[in-house]
Amino acid sequence: MSSEVSIYANSIDKVFPVYEKPHHRLLQMMSSRSAKHRWYREFTALRDISFEVKKGETVGIVGRNGSGKSTLLQIICGTLTPTAGDLQVNGRIAALLELGAGFNPDFTGRENVFLNGTVLGLTRQQIEDRFDDIAAFADIGEFIEQPVKSYSSGMYVRLAFSVAIHVTPDILVVDEALAVGDEAFQRKCFARIEKIRREGATVLFVSHSAGTVLELCNRAILLDRGEMLYSGSPKRTISHYQKMLYAPAERVAAIREEIRESTAAEQLTTVMNKVGGKDTPDAPDAKAAESSSPNPSESASAYDLAWHDDHLLPQSTLRYVRSGAEIKDAHLQTISGERVNVLRPGEEYVYVYDVDFDRTAAGVQFGMLIKTVSGVELGGGVSAPAHAAIEIVEAGERRRAKFRFRCLLAPGTYFLNAGVRGRIDQEETFLDRVVDIAMFRVAPDSDRIATGMVDFDIRSSVANLGHMSA
């Protein structure tokens, strides 16, 4: 394994025996080798999983419940062994899996810090040197000297999390552990993981939260039914995951096949580009946006008016399974109705799309969402609250949804989603939903004084208070 690779997995399988009755386990142990299989059936939790994680990378793992995410992490951490395949790990691992699993309930918090720290590979002196930082991060006060069996569940996991992240790992493995404590503590956890990332550690992160994966990860892996369906940019991986997650049960198998075909096509493109000596960008839409950008050396007058760039077209559009409606012709326009996709900061625009209904639907709402290039959701809206939704839309009707907004975003490239929800046969669902259906750019503004992604229209003043008194 290359010294630049932290985790190397090659054709990993994990098969568990499943016993119909408890005593079948004993009968299996007493049986000859050729007869052992009679007493159990096999459940394949992971099948032919192969990937590499380079040093310093942050990789997200997503998938539906039962897809094998936690099993894979346990194999990487060494608490499970693979049935077949080769796994190599280079560096010290700190795992945030079952937080506090190694705690002794009769020991005090202090004693468990030393116990758990030793299990994670620290010497007693290292734990003593870090104890004050561990206690301060957990922030459980005098309870640090009380038996942990008297702790609330929140205090318990706060202390366990604090111990784990003070190990100074080469590889940090996180399995939904950031849902602990209140919002302030969760933010502190994110900040600490970000610090670990900046210091060069590899992070492997499992979460059902799309926003968290998009925010933290450089790359993401999609697992389903023990199979690795896709590996690529977080934005594309999350799109595949959510398309499968929200699909009707009878369509899931077809979507799985579509994702496999998408993976094969991307792998072929990568190989062909390498043969041709070309780079394969992880974010083609970002590259497209850059190539369509006006030359920065042009005068500011080029941005005096919003305009339409014919080359600014998304390459990552993904439509969910339709169920009674179809979204068409999504675009931005000025208040006067002119189509644009390069916007002036501070001006008002209208996001417009049409929806054709081929089934009668009740309680219909239309929605929109603006996202960054990496897929982080910045904000959006719906056409009406649930209690004021359109009561009935008949089959054969066409409706036009409009969303007026003021462009308060920083210069850069952004993407638009469109969706329509309603009830068909008393079941509420997405009638149609399209990710990255359109994209737009916000032009530079030489007078901009706002910082960050969103302009909150902050007005500042600075007063001269004279000389400081002695």
C-alpha positions in Angstrom: 0.0 0.0 0.0 1.3 3.4 -0.9 2.4 5.6 2.0 -0.1 8.2 0.7 -3.0 5.9 1.2 -4.6 5.7 4.7 -7.2 2.9 3.9 -7.1 0.4 1.2 -10.0 -2.1 0.8 -10.0 -4.7 -2.0 -13.0 -7.0 -2.6 -14.2 -7.0 1.0 -17.0 -9.4 1.8 -18.7 -9.9 5.1 -21.1 -12.8 5.6 -22.9 -13.5 8.9 -24.5 -16.8 9.9 -28.2 -16.5 10.8 -29.7 -19.2 13.0 -33.4 -20.1 13.0 -33.2 -21.3 16.6 -30.7 -20.6 19.4 -29.7 -24.3 19.9 -28.7 -24.5 16.2 -25.6 -22.6 17.0 -24.5 -25.4 19.4 -25.4 -28.1 16.9 -23.3 -26.3 14.3 -20.3 -26.3 16.7 -20.7 -30.0 17.3 -21.1 -30.9 13.6 -18.5 -32.1 11.2 -17.1 -29.5 8.8 -19.2 -30.8 5.9 -22.4 -30.6 7.9 -22.0 -27.3 9.6 -23.9 -25.4 6.9 -27.1 -27.3 7.7 -27.7 -25.3 10.8 -27.7 -21.7 9.5 -28.3 -19.6 6.5 -25.9 -16.9 5.3 -26.6 -13.2 5.3 -24.2 -11.2 3.1 -23.8 -7.7 4.7 -21.0 -6.6 2.3 -20.2 -7.8 -1.1 -17.0 -7.0 -3.1 -16.3 -3.6 -1.6 -13.2 -1.9 -3.0 -11.9 1.7 -2.5 -9.0 3.8 -1.4 -8.9 6.7 1.0 -5.8 9.0 0.7 -4.2 10.7 3.6 -6.0 13.9 4.5 -9.1 13.0 2.6 -12.6 13.3 4.2 -14.8 10.6 2.7 -18.6 10.3 3.4 -20.5 7.0 3.4 -24.2 7.2 2.8 -26.9 4.6 2.2 -30.3 3.5 3.4 -30.8 1.6 6.7 -29.3 -1.9 6.4 -27.0 -1.0 3.5 -23.8 -2.1 5.4 -22.3 1.2 6.5 -21.7 0.4 10.1 -20.5 -3.1 9.3 -17.9 -1.6 6.9 -16.7 0.9 9.6 -16.4 -1.9 12.2 -14.2 -3.8 9.8 -12.0 -0.8 9.1 -11.7 -0.2 12.9 -10.8 -3.9 13.5 -13.8 -4.8 15.7 -15.0 -7.2 12.9 -13.0 -9.2 10.5 -13.9 -9.5 6.8 -15.0 -12.9 5.5 -13.0 -12.3 2.3 -10.9 -9.6 0.8 -7.9 -7.5 1.8 -8.0 -4.5 4.1 -5.0 -2.4 5.0 -5.0 0.6 7.4 -2.1 2.9 7.8 -2.2 4.9 11.0 -3.8 5.2 14.4 -7.6 5.1 14.3 -10.0 6.9 16.7 -13.5 5.6 16.1 -16.7 7.4 17.1 -19.0 4.4 16.6 -20.7 3.1 19.8 -19.8 6.1 22.0 -18.9 5.0 25.5 -19.1 1.3 24.6 -15.9 0.7 26.6 -16.9 2.6 29.7 -17.3 0.9 33.1 -20.6 2.2 34.6 -19.2 1.8 38.1 -16.1 3.9 37.4 -16.1 7.7 37.7 -15.8 9.9 34.6 -12.2 10.5 35.5 -11.4 6.8 35.8 -13.2 6.0 32.5 -11.2 8.7 30.7 -8.0 6.8 31.7 -9.6 3.5 30.8 -11.0 4.5 27.5 -7.9 6.5 26.6 -5.7 3.5 27.2 -8.0 1.3 25.0 -7.5 3.9 22.2 -3.7 3.7 22.5 -2.7 6.6 24.7 -0.1 6.2 27.5 -1.0 7.2 31.1 1.2 10.3 30.8 -0.5 11.3 27.5 -3.9 11.0 29.2 -2.7 13.0 32.2 -1.4 15.7 29.8 -4.7 15.9 28.0 -7.1 15.3 30.9 -7.9 19.0 31.5 -8.7 19.5 27.8 -10.9 16.4 27.7 -12.8 17.5 30.8 -13.2 21.0 29.4 -14.5 19.8 26.1 -17.0 17.4 27.7 -18.2 20.2 30.0 -19.9 18.0 32.5 -18.6 19.9 35.6 -18.3 18.1 38.9 -19.9 15.0 37.5 -16.5 14.0 36.1 -15.8 12.6 39.7 -19.1 10.7 39.8 -19.8 7.1 38.5 -21.0 7.3 34.9 -24.0 5.1 35.7 -25.4 8.3 37.3 -25.0 10.3 34.1 -27.7 11.3 31.7 -27.3 9.8 28.2 -26.2 13.2 26.9 -23.4 13.5 29.5 -22.3 10.0 28.8 -21.8 10.5 25.1 -20.2 13.9 25.5 -17.5 12.5 27.7 -17.0 9.5 25.3 -16.8 11.9 22.3 -14.3 14.1 24.1 -12.0 11.2 24.9 -12.1 9.9 21.3 -11.3 13.2 19.6 -8.3 13.9 22.0 -6.5 10.8 20.8 -4.9 12.8 18.0 -5.7 10.2 15.4 -4.3 9.6 11.9 -7.7 8.3 10.9 -11.0 9.5 12.5 -14.0 7.3 11.9 -17.4 8.9 12.7 -20.7 7.0 12.6 -23.6 9.5 13.2 -21.9 10.5 16.4 -22.5 14.2 15.8 -26.1 14.0 16.8 -25.1 14.2 20.5 -25.9 17.0 22.9 -27.5 20.4 22.2 -26.8 22.6 19.2 -23.9 24.4 20.9 -22.1 21.1 21.6 -22.8 19.8 18.1 -21.2 22.9 16.7 -18.2 22.4 18.9 -17.9 18.8 17.6 -18.0 20.0 14.0 -15.4 22.6 14.8 -13.1 20.0 16.4 -13.5 17.6 13.5 -12.6 20.5 11.1 -9.5 21.2 13.2 -8.5 17.5 13.0 -9.0 17.7 9.2 -6.9 20.8 8.9 -4.1 19.0 10.8 -4.0 16.4 8.1 -6.0 13.5 9.5 -8.1 11.2 7.3 -11.8 11.3 8.2 -14.3 8.6 7.3 -17.8 9.9 8.0 -21.2 8.1 8.0 -24.3 10.2 8.1 -27.9 10.3 6.9 -27.6 14.1 6.8 -27.0 15.2 3.2 -25.9 18.7 4.3 -23.3 17.4 6.7 -21.7 15.1 4.1 -21.7 18.0 1.6 -20.2 20.3 4.1 -17.5 18.0 5.5 -16.5 15.6 2.7 -14.2 15.7 -0.4 -15.7 12.5 -1.7 -18.6 10.2 -0.9 -19.5 6.5 -1.3 -23.0 5.1 -1.8 -23.8 1.7 -0.3 -27.0 -0.2 -0.8 -27.7 -3.8 0.3 -24.1 -4.4 0.9 -23.0 -3.2 -2.5 -20.9 -0.1 -3.4 -23.1 1.5 -6.0 -21.3 4.7 -6.5 -18.2 6.7 -5.5 -17.5 10.2 -6.5 -18.2 13.9 -5.7 -20.5 14.3 -2.6 -23.0 16.3 -4.6 -23.5 13.6 -7.2 -23.4 10.8 -4.6 -26.1 12.5 -2.5 -28.2 13.0 -5.6 -28.1 9.3 -6.4 -28.8 8.4 -2.7 -31.8 10.7 -2.4 -33.3 9.6 -5.7 -33.2 6.0 -4.5 -34.4 6.9 -1.0 -37.5 8.7 -2.2 -38.4 6.4 -5.0 -41.4 4.1 -4.8 -40.5 0.6 -3.7 -41.2 -0.9 -7.2 -38.7 1.5 -8.8 -35.8 1.0 -6.5 -34.3 -1.9 -8.5 -34.4 0.1 -11.7 -32.7 3.1 -10.0 -30.0 0.8 -8.6 -29.3 -0.3 -12.2 -29.3 3.2 -13.5 -26.7 4.1 -10.8 -24.5 1.1 -11.8 -24.7 2.2 -15.4 -23.8 5.8 -14.4 -20.8 4.5 -12.5 -19.6 2.3 -15.4 -19.9 5.2 -17.8 -17.9 7.6 -15.5 -15.2 5.0 -15.0 -14.9 4.5 -18.8 -14.7 8.3 -19.3 -12.0 8.5 -16.6 -10.0 5.7 -18.3 -10.3 7.3 -21.8 -9.3 10.7 -20.4 -6.2 9.2 -18.8 -5.3 7.5 -22.0 -5.8 10.9 -23.8 -3.8 12.7 -21.2 -6.8 14.8 -20.0 -7.9 15.6 -16.5 -11.2 14.3 -15.2 -12.8 17.0 -13.1 -14.8 16.0 -10.0 -17.1 18.9 -10.5 -17.9 19.4 -14.2 -20.5 22.0 -13.5 -17.9 24.2 -11.7 -15.5 23.8 -14.7 -18.3 24.7 -17.0 -19.1 27.8 -15.0 -15.5 28.8 -15.0 -15.2 28.4 -18.8 -18.3 30.5 -19.4 -17.2 33.3 -17.1 -16.4 36.6 -18.7 -12.7 37.6 -18.6 -12.1 39.2 -15.2 -10.0 41.9 -17.0 -13.1 43.2 -18.7 -14.4 46.5 -17.4 -17.1 46.5 -14.7 -19.6 47.8 -17.3 -19.8 44.2 -18.6 -21.9 43.5 -15.5 -24.1 46.5 -15.6 -27.1 44.4 -16.7 -28.1 40.8 -16.1 -27.8 38.7 -19.2 -28.1 35.1 -20.5 -25.1 32.9 -21.1 -26.1 30.1 -23.5 -23.2 28.0 -22.4 -24.2 28.0 -18.7 -25.9 24.7 -18.6 -25.8 22.1 -15.7 -24.2 18.8 -16.4 -25.5 17.2 -13.2 -29.3 17.4 -13.7 -31.0 14.4 -12.0 -34.7 13.8 -12.1 -36.4 11.7 -9.4 -39.1 9.2 -10.3 -42.1 11.1 -11.6 -45.5 10.3 -10.1 -48.3 12.2 -11.8 -46.5 15.4 -13.0 -43.6 16.7 -15.1 -41.6 19.9 -14.5 -40.6 21.7 -17.6 -38.7 24.8 -18.8 -37.1 25.9 -15.5 -35.4 29.3 -15.8 -34.6 32.7 -14.3 -36.0 35.9 -15.6 -35.9 39.6 -14.8 -39.0 41.3 -13.3 -39.8 42.4 -16.9 -39.7 38.8 -18.2 -36.3 38.7 -19.9 -34.5 35.3 -19.5 -31.2 35.6 -17.6 -28.7 33.4 -15.9 -25.9 35.9 -15.0 -27.4 38.0 -12.2 -26.5 41.4 -10.7 -26.1 41.4 -6.9 -29.0 43.2 -5.1 -31.5 43.0 -8.0 -34.8 41.1 -8.0 -35.4 38.1 -10.2 -38.1 35.4 -10.8 -37.5 31.7 -10.9 -40.1 30.1 -13.2 -41.1 26.6 -14.3 -44.1 24.9 -15.8 -45.7 21.7 -14.5 -47.8 19.3 -16.6 -50.2 17.1 -14.6 -51.1 13.7 -16.1 -52.9 12.6 -12.9 -55.4 14.5 -10.7 -53.6 15.6 -7.5 -54.8 17.3 -4.2 -53.0 19.6 -1.8 -50.5 20.7 -4.4 -47.4 22.7 -3.5 -44.5 23.9 -5.7 -41.0 24.4 -4.3 -37.6 25.7 -5.2 -34.1 25.5 -3.7 -30.8 27.3 -4.3 -27.5 25.3 -3.7 -23.8 25.9 -4.0 -21.5 24.1 -6.4 -20.7 21.6 -3.7 -24.4 21.0 -3.0 -24.9 22.9 0.2 -28.5 24.1 0.5 -28.6 27.8 0.9 -32.3 28.3 1.0 -35.6 28.1 -0.9 -39.3 28.3 -0.5 -42.7 26.8 -1.3 -45.6 28.3 -3.1 -47.9 28.1 0.0 -48.0 26.5 3.4 -49.6 23.1 3.6 -53.0 24.4 4.9 -53.2 26.8 1.9 -52.0 24.4 -0.9 -54.0 24.1 -4.1 -56.9 21.9 -3.3 -57.2 20.1 -6.7 -55.3 20.1 -9.9 -56.9 18.0 -12.6 -55.2 15.7 -15.0 -54.3 17.5 -18.2 -53.7 20.9 -16.5 -50.6 22.9 -16.8 -49.5 25.2 -14.0 -46.8 27.8 -13.9 -44.9 28.4 -10.6 -43.0 31.6 -10.0 -40.7 32.5 -7.1 -39.6 36.1 -6.8 -36.4 36.7 -4.9 -33.6 39.3 -4.4 -30.1 38.2 -5.3 -28.2 38.6 -2.1 -25.5 36.0 -2.8 -21.8 36.4 -3.2 -20.3 36.3 -6.7 -20.1 32.7 -7.8 -22.0 29.8 -9.4 -25.2 28.4 -8.0 -27.8 25.6 -8.8 -31.5 25.4 -8.7 -33.8 22.5 -7.8 -37.5 22.3 -8.6 -40.2 20.1 -7.0 -43.9 19.7 -6.8 -45.7 17.8 -4.0 -49.3 16.6 -3.7 -51.6 13.8 -2.7 -52.6 11.0 -5.1 -54.9 8.3 -3.8 -54.6 10.0 -0.4 -50.8 9.4 -0.3 -48.6 12.5 -0.2 -45.5 12.4 -2.3 -43.3 14.2 -4.7 -45.1 14.3 -8.0 -41.9 15.4 -9.7 -38.6 16.6 -8.4 -35.5 17.7 -10.4 -32.0 18.3 -8.9 -29.8 20.9 -10.6 -32.4 21.6 -13.2 -30.8 25.1 -13.9 -27.7 27.0 -12.9 -26.8 30.7 -12.7 -23.9 33.0 -11.9 -23.8 36.0 -9.7 -21.6 38.7 -11.3 -18.7 40.4 -9.4 -19.5 43.6 -7.6 -16.6 46.0 -7.0 -18.6 47.9 -4.4 -19.5 44.7 -2.3 -18.7 45.1 1.4 -20.5 42.0 2.6 -18.4 38.9 3.5 -19.4 35.3 3.3 -21.9 33.6 1.1 -25.0 35.7 1.8 -25.4 39.5 1.9 -27.5 40.3 5.0 -27.6 44.0 4.1 -25.5 44.9 7.1 -24.9 48.6 7.6 -21.9 49.6 9.5 -20.7 52.8 11.2 -17.4 53.7 12.8 -17.3 56.6 15.3 -14.2 58.5 16.4 -14.2 58.5 20.2 -11.2 60.6 20.5 -8.0 59.8 22.4 -8.0 57.2 25.2 -7.8 58.6 28.7 -4.7 57.9 30.6 
